[in-house]
Amino acid sequence: MQIGGKVVAFALVLGLTGCGDAGMTNPMPGLIAGVRSKLPGASDPVAEVTRAEGSFVQAEGGERSEIIATLLSRNTLLQRGSTYETVAHAALDGSGRAAQGDLQAAKLRAEARSKNWLPSLSPGVSLTSLGDVVASILVEQILFDNGRRKAERAFAAADVEVAAVTLSMDINERVETALKLYISGLRGDEKASLHTRALLRMAEFERVVQGRVDGGVSDRADLRVVLSKINDIKAARTTTNEAATSARAELEAMTGRSLDSRFEPLILGKPPAGARHLSVLLAEAEGQRSVAQATMDRARMLPGLSAAANVTGSGTTGGLTLDTDQPLGFGTKAALKAIEATKATAALRVGEADEDARRAMSRQQQRLASYQRQETEATELASQSRETFRLFQAQFKAGQRSIMDVVSIYEQLVQREQAHVDAKYQVILIQLEMAGDIGLLADGDKI
């Protein structure tokens, strides 16, 4: 419905100062601030985001996000001053992630959406049939929109949370990858060292067997067996050396520097009580964003009320408009039900993510317990094989055992030592994976 008259028009324009969303006040300070931001010497919002101490630092005076506050407060479980923390810092220092740009863009979009309750200004220039140029400015304020603009702000805020959780997952994954590469290098070095020691022992066996063959005491087949075992160990040592070199080269390319290769036990702190998986936080943020999107879609199907004033050189006109963004149709009722179903589905997705996270954690705990058991068993078995080897050596010197019996038991000892190394490092890898899933491999304020 259109209402003419200068008085009504100016009343509408003045009334715009109090017609925003509930809880909003005079929009003029916001308009003035918007103008000031364009003046020379004004601060650049992009620069403000860039100057922030961390990606998860929230603006003062704005609405606080519980999810982002959770990410910011998280501290790494890696022991301070340990080699593992040094590797993690190297991975963080060398990171320039696309997810950081996504988060910055989402923050700027949210800042823009936070002003959507202010009146909109639309300048225009038109040419009349008489050839006159008429300039005008249209001031429009939404009076009632079924919560659409509030939902837009909620959507933008949830979009920031999604980007923040995605960044945290990306950074923790990067740190986990760097640590795994570092550990792969250590494991390769340790296994190669065991192979080198085994080759020295097998070379002694080869000398003994060669002498026995030359003296006609042993068959040449025994020598071939020993040489075959030596070649197998050499091939295994080459493989482990290559794996260690490859992992170390990849880590150096990732961090931009060479790191010390020295093993030390992994000591992880205790996760804080109630710490949730990053996948659950992501599902929660995505659920809030889906609910906001559904609210916006619903608002577009319902009628809204807006006021406008058009100011030209010849006068001012104003009016009220009642309309919808989308025309109503026979399928509108079903569409509204679908939107409500979307809101319910968002909550279900969070529940599913929480269940999946608990299952994954339980599975990792079982794997950890299994490899810890294997590490203990491998240590005991290697110790037993070492004692048996010493016994066989003594019996061989006493003429009670053949040299091939000694070679066979020594080969078993080497295999068990290798199994112990594999289990030991697998325990470390699983612990890192568990900490990375929760997002506790990097300090939140360092991201």
C-alpha positions as CSV (number, residue, x, y, z in Angstrom):
1,M,0.0,0.0,0.0
2,Q,1.4,3.4,-1.0
3,I,1.0,6.6,1.2
4,G,1.9,9.9,-0.4
5,G,3.0,13.1,1.2
6,K,6.2,14.7,2.4
7,V,5.2,14.6,6.1
8,V,4.5,10.9,6.0
9,A,7.7,10.3,4.0
10,F,9.9,12.2,6.4
11,A,8.1,10.5,9.3
12,L,9.0,7.1,7.8
13,V,12.7,8.2,7.3
14,L,12.9,9.3,10.9
15,G,11.0,6.2,12.0
16,L,13.7,4.1,10.4
17,T,16.0,4.9,13.3
18,G,13.8,2.6,15.5
19,C,12.5,0.0,13.1
20,G,15.4,-2.5,13.1
21,D,15.5,-5.9,14.6
22,A,14.6,-6.3,18.2
23,G,17.3,-5.0,20.5
24,M,18.7,-2.7,17.8
25,T,18.9,1.1,18.5
26,N,19.5,4.2,16.4
27,P,21.2,3.2,13.1
28,M,22.8,6.6,12.5
29,P,26.0,5.9,14.5
30,G,26.5,2.8,12.4
31,L,26.0,4.8,9.2
32,I,28.4,7.5,10.5
33,A,30.9,4.8,11.4
34,G,30.5,3.3,7.9
35,V,31.3,6.7,6.3
36,R,34.2,7.3,8.6
37,S,35.7,3.9,7.6
38,K,36.1,5.3,4.1
39,L,37.9,8.4,5.2
40,P,41.7,8.8,4.8
41,G,43.5,7.2,7.7
42,A,40.6,5.0,8.7
43,S,41.5,1.4,9.7
44,D,41.2,-1.3,7.1
45,P,39.1,-4.3,8.3
46,V,41.3,-6.6,6.3
47,A,44.3,-5.3,8.0
48,E,42.6,-5.6,11.4
49,V,42.0,-9.3,10.8
50,T,45.6,-9.7,9.6
51,R,47.0,-8.0,12.7
52,A,45.1,-10.3,15.0
53,E,47.3,-12.4,17.4
54,G,45.7,-15.6,16.2
55,S,43.1,-16.8,13.8
56,F,40.6,-17.6,16.6
57,V,40.8,-14.3,18.4
58,Q,37.3,-12.8,18.5
59,A,36.6,-9.1,18.1
60,E,35.9,-7.1,21.2
61,G,32.3,-6.1,21.9
62,G,30.9,-8.7,19.4
63,E,28.9,-11.7,20.1
64,R,31.1,-14.5,21.5
65,S,31.2,-17.9,19.8
66,E,31.4,-20.8,22.2
67,I,33.0,-23.1,19.5
68,I,35.7,-20.6,18.6
69,A,36.4,-19.9,22.3
70,T,36.8,-23.7,22.7
71,L,39.3,-23.8,19.8
72,L,41.2,-20.8,21.2
73,S,41.6,-22.3,24.7
74,R,42.9,-25.7,23.6
75,N,46.6,-26.4,24.3
76,T,48.8,-29.0,22.8
77,L,49.4,-32.2,24.7
78,L,53.0,-32.4,23.5
79,Q,55.5,-32.0,26.2
80,R,57.0,-28.5,26.4
81,G,60.6,-28.4,25.2
82,S,60.5,-31.9,23.7
83,T,61.7,-32.7,20.2
84,Y,58.1,-33.5,19.2
85,E,57.1,-29.9,20.2
86,T,60.0,-28.6,18.1
87,V,58.8,-30.5,15.1
88,A,55.2,-29.2,15.7
89,H,56.4,-25.6,15.9
90,A,58.4,-26.1,12.7
91,A,55.3,-27.4,10.9
92,L,53.2,-24.4,12.2
93,D,55.9,-21.8,11.2
94,G,56.0,-23.2,7.7
95,S,52.2,-23.3,7.2
96,G,50.4,-20.9,4.9
97,R,47.0,-22.6,4.7
98,A,44.1,-21.9,2.4
99,A,41.8,-22.5,5.4
100,Q,43.2,-19.4,7.0
101,G,42.1,-17.3,4.0
102,D,38.7,-19.0,4.2
103,L,38.3,-18.1,7.8
104,Q,39.4,-14.5,7.2
105,A,36.8,-14.2,4.4
106,A,34.1,-15.7,6.6
107,K,34.9,-13.2,9.3
108,L,34.6,-10.3,6.9
109,R,31.3,-11.7,5.6
110,A,30.0,-11.9,9.1
111,E,31.1,-8.3,9.8
112,A,29.2,-7.2,6.7
113,R,26.1,-9.2,7.7
114,S,26.2,-7.7,11.2
115,K,25.1,-4.4,9.6
116,N,22.1,-5.8,7.6
117,W,19.6,-4.3,10.1
118,L,20.5,-0.8,9.0
119,P,18.6,1.1,6.3
120,S,19.7,0.6,2.7
121,L,20.5,3.6,0.4
122,S,19.9,3.3,-3.3
123,P,21.0,6.4,-5.4
124,G,19.5,6.6,-8.9
125,V,19.6,8.8,-12.0
126,S,16.9,8.7,-14.7
127,L,16.1,10.6,-17.9
128,T,12.5,11.9,-18.4
129,S,10.6,12.0,-21.6
130,L,11.3,15.7,-21.8
131,G,15.0,15.1,-21.7
132,D,15.5,16.2,-18.0
133,V,17.9,14.3,-15.8
134,V,16.3,13.4,-12.4
135,A,18.5,12.3,-9.5
136,S,16.9,10.5,-6.5
137,I,17.9,8.5,-3.5
138,L,15.8,5.6,-2.1
139,V,16.0,4.9,1.6
140,E,14.5,1.6,2.6
141,Q,14.1,-0.1,6.0
142,I,12.7,-3.6,6.6
143,L,10.1,-3.4,9.4
144,F,9.2,-7.0,9.7
145,D,10.9,-9.9,7.8
146,N,10.0,-13.1,9.8
147,G,13.5,-13.2,11.3
148,R,15.3,-13.3,7.9
149,R,18.0,-10.7,8.7
150,K,18.6,-12.2,12.1
151,A,19.0,-15.6,10.4
152,E,21.5,-14.1,7.9
153,R,23.6,-12.9,10.8
154,A,23.4,-16.3,12.4
155,F,24.3,-18.0,9.1
156,A,27.4,-15.7,8.8
157,A,28.4,-16.4,12.4
158,A,28.0,-20.1,11.9
159,D,30.0,-19.9,8.7
160,V,32.9,-18.4,10.7
161,E,32.7,-21.3,13.1
162,V,32.7,-23.8,10.3
163,A,35.8,-22.1,8.8
164,A,37.5,-22.0,12.2
165,V,36.9,-25.7,13.0
166,T,38.1,-26.6,9.4
167,L,41.3,-24.5,10.0
168,S,41.9,-26.3,13.3
169,M,41.4,-29.7,11.7
170,D,43.8,-28.6,8.9
171,I,46.5,-27.4,11.2
172,N,46.3,-30.4,13.5
173,E,46.5,-32.7,10.5
174,R,49.5,-30.8,9.3
175,V,51.3,-31.1,12.6
176,E,50.3,-34.8,12.8
177,T,51.7,-35.4,9.3
178,A,55.0,-33.7,10.2
179,L,55.3,-35.7,13.4
180,K,54.6,-39.0,11.5
181,L,57.3,-38.1,9.0
182,Y,59.7,-37.4,11.8
183,I,58.8,-40.7,13.5
184,S,59.1,-42.6,10.2
185,G,62.7,-41.3,9.9
186,L,63.5,-42.4,13.4
187,R,62.0,-45.8,12.9
188,G,63.9,-46.3,9.7
189,D,67.2,-45.3,11.3
190,E,66.6,-47.7,14.3
191,K,65.7,-50.6,12.1
192,A,68.6,-49.9,9.7
193,S,70.9,-49.9,12.8
194,L,69.6,-53.3,13.8
195,H,70.1,-54.6,10.3
196,T,73.7,-53.3,10.2
197,R,74.4,-55.1,13.5
198,A,72.9,-58.3,12.1
199,L,75.0,-58.1,9.0
200,L,78.2,-57.9,11.2
201,R,77.1,-61.0,13.0
202,M,76.1,-62.8,9.9
203,A,79.4,-62.0,8.3
204,E,81.0,-63.9,11.2
205,F,78.7,-66.8,10.6
206,E,79.6,-66.7,6.9
207,R,83.3,-66.9,7.8
208,V,82.7,-69.9,10.1
209,V,80.6,-71.8,7.5
210,Q,83.1,-71.0,4.7
211,G,85.9,-72.5,6.8
212,R,83.8,-75.6,7.6
213,V,83.0,-76.0,3.9
214,D,86.6,-75.6,3.0
215,G,87.5,-78.2,5.6
216,G,84.8,-80.6,4.3
217,V,82.8,-80.5,7.6
218,S,79.8,-78.7,6.2
219,D,77.9,-78.8,3.0
220,R,78.1,-76.0,0.5
221,A,74.3,-75.6,0.8
222,D,74.8,-74.3,4.3
223,L,76.9,-71.5,2.9
224,R,74.3,-70.7,0.3
225,V,71.7,-70.4,3.0
226,V,73.8,-68.1,5.0
227,L,74.6,-65.9,2.0
228,S,70.8,-65.8,1.1
229,K,70.0,-64.6,4.6
230,I,72.8,-62.0,4.4
231,N,71.3,-60.7,1.1
232,D,67.8,-60.5,2.6
233,I,69.2,-58.4,5.5
234,K,71.0,-56.1,3.1
235,A,67.9,-55.6,1.1
236,A,65.9,-54.9,4.2
237,R,68.5,-52.4,5.4
238,T,68.4,-50.6,2.1
239,T,64.6,-50.4,2.2
240,T,64.6,-49.0,5.7
241,N,67.3,-46.5,4.9
242,E,65.4,-45.3,1.8
243,A,62.2,-45.0,3.9
244,A,64.0,-42.9,6.5
245,T,65.7,-40.7,3.9
246,S,62.4,-40.2,2.0
247,A,60.5,-39.2,5.2
248,R,63.3,-36.9,6.3
249,A,63.4,-35.2,2.9
250,E,59.6,-34.7,2.9
251,L,59.7,-33.3,6.4
252,E,62.4,-30.8,5.4
253,A,60.5,-29.8,2.3
254,M,57.4,-29.3,4.5
255,T,59.1,-27.3,7.3
256,G,61.9,-25.6,5.3
257,R,64.6,-26.8,7.7
258,S,66.5,-29.9,8.9
259,L,65.6,-31.3,12.3
260,D,67.6,-33.4,14.7
261,S,67.1,-37.1,14.5
262,R,67.2,-38.4,18.0
263,F,64.6,-40.6,19.7
264,E,62.9,-39.7,22.9
265,P,59.8,-41.2,24.6
266,L,56.6,-39.5,23.7
267,I,55.0,-37.9,26.7
268,L,51.5,-36.6,26.2
269,G,49.5,-34.5,28.6
270,K,46.1,-35.6,29.8
271,P,43.2,-34.2,27.6
272,P,40.9,-31.8,29.4
273,A,37.7,-33.2,30.7
274,G,34.9,-33.1,28.2
275,A,37.2,-32.3,25.2
276,R,35.2,-33.0,22.1
277,H,36.4,-34.3,18.7
278,L,36.9,-31.6,16.0
279,S,34.5,-33.6,13.8
280,V,31.7,-33.1,16.4
281,L,32.4,-29.3,16.6
282,L,32.3,-29.2,12.8
283,A,29.0,-31.0,12.7
284,E,27.6,-28.6,15.4
285,A,28.7,-25.5,13.5
286,E,27.4,-26.9,10.2
287,G,24.1,-27.8,12.0
288,Q,23.7,-24.2,13.2
289,R,24.5,-22.9,9.7
290,S,21.8,-25.3,8.2
291,V,19.2,-24.1,10.8
292,A,20.0,-20.5,9.9
293,Q,19.7,-21.3,6.2
294,A,16.4,-23.0,6.8
295,T,15.1,-19.9,8.7
296,M,16.1,-17.7,5.8
297,D,14.4,-19.9,3.3
298,R,11.2,-19.9,5.5
299,A,11.3,-16.1,5.8
300,R,11.5,-15.7,2.1
301,M,8.2,-17.6,1.7
302,L,6.3,-15.4,4.2
303,P,5.1,-11.8,3.7
304,G,7.3,-9.1,5.1
305,L,6.8,-5.4,5.7
306,S,9.2,-2.6,4.6
307,A,9.1,1.2,4.6
308,A,10.8,3.4,1.9
309,A,11.3,7.0,1.2
310,N,12.3,8.4,-2.2
311,V,13.9,11.8,-2.2
312,T,14.2,13.8,-5.5
313,G,14.7,17.4,-6.4
314,S,11.0,17.9,-6.8
315,G,9.8,16.3,-3.6
316,T,9.8,13.3,-1.4
317,T,7.5,10.3,-1.4
318,G,7.2,7.5,1.0
319,G,5.3,4.3,1.4
320,L,4.9,0.9,3.1
321,T,5.2,-2.4,1.1
322,L,3.9,-5.8,2.0
323,D,5.4,-8.6,-0.2
324,T,7.3,-11.8,-0.3
325,D,10.7,-12.6,-1.8
326,Q,9.3,-15.8,-3.3
327,P,5.7,-16.1,-4.8
328,L,3.3,-18.4,-3.0
329,G,2.3,-21.6,-4.8
330,F,0.5,-24.9,-4.3
331,G,3.8,-26.4,-3.1
332,T,4.5,-23.8,-0.5
333,K,3.1,-25.8,2.4
334,A,5.3,-28.8,1.5
335,A,8.3,-26.6,1.1
336,L,7.8,-25.1,4.6
337,K,7.6,-28.7,6.0
338,A,10.8,-29.6,4.2
339,I,12.5,-26.6,5.8
340,E,11.4,-27.6,9.3
341,A,12.6,-31.2,8.6
342,T,16.0,-29.6,7.7
343,K,16.2,-28.1,11.2
344,A,15.5,-31.5,12.8
345,T,18.1,-33.2,10.6
346,A,20.8,-30.8,11.7
347,A,20.5,-32.0,15.3
348,L,20.6,-35.7,14.1
349,R,23.8,-35.0,12.3
350,V,25.5,-33.7,15.4
351,G,24.4,-36.9,17.2
352,E,25.7,-39.1,14.5
353,A,29.0,-37.2,14.5
354,D,29.3,-37.6,18.3
355,E,28.6,-41.4,18.0
356,D,31.2,-41.8,15.2
357,A,33.7,-39.9,17.2
358,R,33.1,-42.1,20.3
359,R,33.4,-45.2,18.1
360,A,36.6,-43.9,16.5
361,M,38.1,-43.1,20.0
362,S,37.1,-46.5,21.3
363,R,38.7,-48.2,18.3
364,Q,41.9,-46.2,18.7
365,Q,42.1,-47.1,22.4
366,Q,41.8,-50.8,21.5
367,R,44.5,-50.5,18.9
368,L,46.7,-48.6,21.3
369,A,46.2,-51.3,24.0
370,S,47.0,-54.0,21.4
371,Y,50.2,-52.4,20.2
372,Q,51.3,-51.7,23.8
373,R,50.8,-55.4,24.5
374,Q,52.7,-56.3,21.4
375,E,55.5,-54.0,22.4
376,T,55.8,-55.6,25.8
377,E,55.6,-59.1,24.3
378,A,58.2,-58.3,21.6
379,T,60.5,-57.0,24.3
380,E,60.2,-60.2,26.3
381,L,60.4,-62.5,23.2
382,A,63.5,-60.6,22.0
383,S,65.1,-61.1,25.5
384,Q,64.3,-64.8,25.4
385,S,65.7,-65.1,21.9
386,R,68.9,-63.3,23.0
387,E,69.4,-65.8,25.9
388,T,68.7,-68.7,23.6
389,F,71.2,-67.4,21.1
390,R,73.9,-67.2,23.8
391,L,73.1,-70.7,24.9
392,F,73.2,-72.1,21.3
393,Q,76.6,-70.3,20.8
394,A,78.0,-72.0,23.9
395,Q,76.6,-75.3,22.8
396,F,78.1,-74.8,19.3
397,K,81.5,-74.2,20.7
398,A,81.1,-77.3,22.8
399,G,80.2,-79.3,19.7
400,Q,76.6,-79.9,20.7
401,R,74.9,-77.6,18.1
402,S,75.5,-77.1,14.4
403,I,76.3,-73.6,13.0
404,M,73.0,-73.6,11.1
405,D,71.1,-74.0,14.4
406,V,72.9,-70.9,15.7
407,V,72.2,-69.0,12.5
408,S,68.5,-69.9,12.7
409,I,68.0,-68.8,16.3
410,Y,69.9,-65.5,15.5
411,E,67.6,-64.8,12.6
412,Q,64.6,-65.3,15.0
413,L,66.2,-62.8,17.4
414,V,66.6,-60.2,14.6
415,Q,63.0,-60.6,13.6
416,R,61.8,-60.1,17.1
417,E,63.9,-57.0,17.6
418,Q,62.4,-55.6,14.4
419,A,58.9,-56.4,15.7
420,H,59.6,-54.6,18.9
421,V,60.7,-51.5,17.0
422,D,57.6,-51.5,14.8
423,A,55.3,-51.9,17.9
424,K,57.1,-49.2,19.8
425,Y,56.7,-46.6,17.0
426,Q,53.1,-47.7,16.2
427,V,52.1,-46.9,19.8
428,I,53.5,-43.4,19.3
429,L,51.6,-43.0,16.0
430,I,48.3,-44.0,17.5
431,Q,48.7,-41.6,20.4
432,L,49.4,-38.8,17.9
433,E,46.3,-39.7,15.9
434,M,44.1,-39.6,19.0
435,A,45.4,-36.2,20.0
436,G,45.0,-34.9,16.5
437,D,41.4,-36.0,16.3
438,I,40.6,-34.0,19.4
439,G,42.6,-31.0,18.1
440,L,45.3,-31.1,20.8
441,L,48.5,-31.1,18.7
442,A,48.7,-27.3,18.4
443,D,47.9,-24.4,20.7
444,G,44.8,-22.6,19.7
445,D,46.3,-19.2,20.2
446,K,49.2,-20.2,17.9
447,I,47.0,-21.1,14.9
